Each structure stands twice: as structure tokens, then as C-alpha cells.
Amino acid sequence: MSRKAKVNIFKFIMLALIIGIIIGAIIYLWPFFRNISTPEGQMAFKEKIQDLGFVGMLMLFGLQFAQIFLIIIPGEPIEVLAGMCYGILGGTLFITVSAFIITTLIFLTVRVLGRKFVYSFCKEESVRRIENSKLFQNPKKIEWIMLILFLIPGTPKDLLVYIAALLPIKPIRFILISTFARFPSVISSTIAGENILLGNLQISVISYIVTFIVVGIVIFIINKLDKSKTTEEAINFFKKEKTNEKV
């Protein structure tokens, strides 16, 4: 059996497992979902999740593992769910620690197995374009580039987790950057999650708007201070990547 076939089987098994977990969780929690619009229902839902203890945390970790490792689902719904289950502080801490563990695992695996492992999970053309880019092969700029790309909403962060191990960046520096640069997205999503559970939809929307504005201001300032236009180059590179994928 070829390597690609084995990887596809692995992806299928993981996807089936994650779908099974989601369906099982929905069936188990459905009585609480029906009443989640009421304060009593919201408290019952939160208590039920907390009663699951380690199993509940393991289920949520499995979803985040699939989100980062398999690049099959967006991260925001999981972050919102973490906020609903464990509150703003607990949800943010859970997502941050989980991202740190999963990113470390992927980075070290790629360093050991090489680019063929990356090709199994990411488009080979996209990986090669990034690898062959002078911008991403510059040791003096790569950490700065990664910080900006992980801060900007909409960039392919999970793709970057795989590719980073092929670039001239130190493991611990990348892992810390990729973990903590997610913070604006994570905190806004966990705020939204907790307030959705409490019925405060306006606060949920406001949290995203404020985060978007703050990140926008930070990126604007960084771009102004960046005389070498590294930030602008990195953003334009991924704009071209999206265009190439559509062609």
C-alpha cells in the first residue's frame, strides 16, 4: 500500500472518529440544548459539561486536535465551545495549552519525517511555493513574519504549523509565537461562548468587533514601523496563494 493511501485511510479514520464524538455529544447533550435559551437550561448545560470532567476535556481536545492536525474544521467554533463549557479564563487556558501541545507534536514530527509528511496533509504546490520563497527562507525575518501571519484573521494558521518546521526558525520560538499569537482570536471566541450561554448575544458580537479593531490597529502600527515592508510582502504572498488555489 502506498504512503498516500495509508495517509488517506488515517484521515478517514480520524474524521470518522471525530464525527462519532460530535454525534455522540449532541445526542447526550440534546435535552440541554433544547432549553439553552433559558437561564435554567444554560446552567444545566454548563453543569453537565463540567460533570463530564476529564472525559469532557478529552472530547474537546480531540476536536481541537482534528482542527489543527487534519486541517478539516475552522478553529473558532471549538474556541466558542470552550468558552461555553469552561468560561472565559478556563476556556482560554484550555485552548492555549492544547494548541501548544498539538503544535509541538506537529512541528517535531515534521522535523523528524521531513517534507513528505507535510505533503500528505497539505497541498504540495502551496508547500513548495512557500519553501522556495526568499521571504520565508530569510532567518532574520521569518519569526516576524510568523508573528504577523498568526495575528491576522483568515491566514492559514494550521498550514503554517506544518510548513514552519521546513523553514529556518527555532522550534521553541515558533511554538511560542504560534501559541500566543492566537490569543486575540481565542479570547474573543471564549468571551463570545460564555456570553452565548448567558444569552448576551450583543456582548458576543462586540467582542469580535473589538478584537478585529485592536488587531487591525496593531498590524497597521507594525506595518508603519516595518521599513523593509516584510509585513506587506507576507500578506501579499498569501493573497496570491488564495488566488492560485482558486485557479
Buried (B, 14 or more C-beta within 10 A) or exposed (E): EEEEEEBEEEBEEBBEEBEEBBEEBEEEBEEBEEBBEEEEBBBBBBEBBEEBEEEBBEBBBBBBBBBBBBBBBEBBEBBBBBBBBBBBEBBBBBBBEBBBBBBBBBBEBBEEEEBEBBBBBBBEEBBEBBBEBEBBBBEEBBBBBBBBBBBBBEBBBBBBBBBBBBBEBEBEBBBBBBBBBBBBBBBBBBBBBBBBBBBBEEBBEBBBEEBBEEBEEBBEEBBEEBEEEBBEBBBEBBEEBEEEEEE
